[in-house]
Amino acid sequence: MVRPLKKPEEYHKHMSKDLRNTFGTGDGLDEKSLDFLTRALSQKNLPDFDYMEFRQSVSNLRKLNMDDPTAFRSAFATATTLGVTRERLEETARFYKGVLQEEKQKFEVALRHRLEQEVSTKEAEAEMLRTRVAEYRQKIEQLEAQISADEQALSASESAIAEEKERITTRKAEFERTHSTILDAIDQDIEHIQMYL
């Protein structure tokens, strides 16, 4: 169990808790994730000088172009004046690792929940679309069958029209030929009456 140590009041005034800058020095870090995780660390920051303040001290010394061994030793020398031991730094570092692990678990649960929600929503949408596509295909098949039947009926109707036109034309020709023949016969008879009677 991590036991808090007392921090001097002036330390609180001068020590910046800008964890984002302390941990956000790596290239390619996701800004939202960095904000989320450093906010969690800040909220769970223990009240005494511990690993988090030590990390900030080392970070500030690195900004002065100090090499890592010197930065760590200098920050630790300052920490020892506040009663911090190496064991305390390691213990509180493990505590913050635990905080990060808890946040990772919460994130994974939330992500899994969101994924399930999004996937189930998308799956329902996909199923609705599959059903609609199947209905459209069925309607298309029905329409194609109806078109085929109507085309056959149209073809039969056009054939019947053509046959009927041909019959009418033939009938007309036959009628006109018969009409003409009878008229010719009557005309001959009139001529014969006039001639013979």
Secondary structure in CASP SS format (residue, H / E / C, confidence):
PFRMAT SS
TARGET T0000
AUTHOR 0000-0000-0000
METHOD secondary structure of the structure
MODEL  1
M C 1.00
V C 1.00
R C 1.00
P C 1.00
L C 1.00
K C 1.00
K C 1.00
P C 1.00
E H 1.00
E H 1.00
Y H 1.00
H H 1.00
K H 1.00
H H 1.00
M C 1.00
S C 1.00
K C 1.00
D C 1.00
L H 1.00
R H 1.00
N H 1.00
T H 1.00
F H 1.00
G C 1.00
T C 1.00
G C 1.00
D C 1.00
G C 1.00
L C 1.00
D C 1.00
E H 1.00
K H 1.00
S H 1.00
L H 1.00
D H 1.00
F H 1.00
L H 1.00
T H 1.00
R H 1.00
A H 1.00
L H 1.00
S H 1.00
Q H 1.00
K C 1.00
N C 1.00
L C 1.00
P C 1.00
D C 1.00
F C 1.00
D C 1.00
Y H 1.00
M H 1.00
E H 1.00
F H 1.00
R H 1.00
Q H 1.00
S H 1.00
V H 1.00
S H 1.00
N H 1.00
L H 1.00
R H 1.00
K C 1.00
L C 1.00
N C 1.00
M C 1.00
D C 1.00
D H 1.00
P H 1.00
T H 1.00
A H 1.00
F H 1.00
R H 1.00
S H 1.00
A H 1.00
F H 1.00
A H 1.00
T H 1.00
A H 1.00
T H 1.00
T H 1.00
L C 1.00
G C 1.00
V C 1.00
T C 1.00
R H 1.00
E H 1.00
R H 1.00
L H 1.00
E H 1.00
E H 1.00
T H 1.00
A H 1.00
R H 1.00
F H 1.00
Y H 1.00
K H 1.00
G H 1.00
V H 1.00
L H 1.00
Q H 1.00
E H 1.00
E H 1.00
K H 1.00
Q H 1.00
K H 1.00
F H 1.00
E H 1.00
V H 1.00
A H 1.00
L H 1.00
R H 1.00
H H 1.00
R H 1.00
L H 1.00
E H 1.00
Q H 1.00
E H 1.00
V H 1.00
S H 1.00
T H 1.00
K H 1.00
E H 1.00
A H 1.00
E H 1.00
A H 1.00
E H 1.00
M H 1.00
L H 1.00
R H 1.00
T H 1.00
R H 1.00
V H 1.00
A H 1.00
E H 1.00
Y H 1.00
R H 1.00
Q H 1.00
K H 1.00
I H 1.00
E H 1.00
Q H 1.00
L H 1.00
E H 1.00
A H 1.00
Q H 1.00
I H 1.00
S H 1.00
A H 1.00
D H 1.00
E H 1.00
Q H 1.00
A H 1.00
L H 1.00
S H 1.00
A H 1.00
S H 1.00
E H 1.00
S H 1.00
A H 1.00
I H 1.00
A H 1.00
E H 1.00
E H 1.00
K H 1.00
E H 1.00
R H 1.00
I H 1.00
T H 1.00
T H 1.00
R H 1.00
K H 1.00
A H 1.00
E H 1.00
F H 1.00
E H 1.00
R H 1.00
T H 1.00
H H 1.00
S H 1.00
T H 1.00
I H 1.00
L H 1.00
D H 1.00
A H 1.00
I H 1.00
D H 1.00
Q H 1.00
D H 1.00
I H 1.00
E H 1.00
H H 1.00
I H 1.00
Q H 1.00
M H 1.00
Y H 1.00
L C 1.00
END
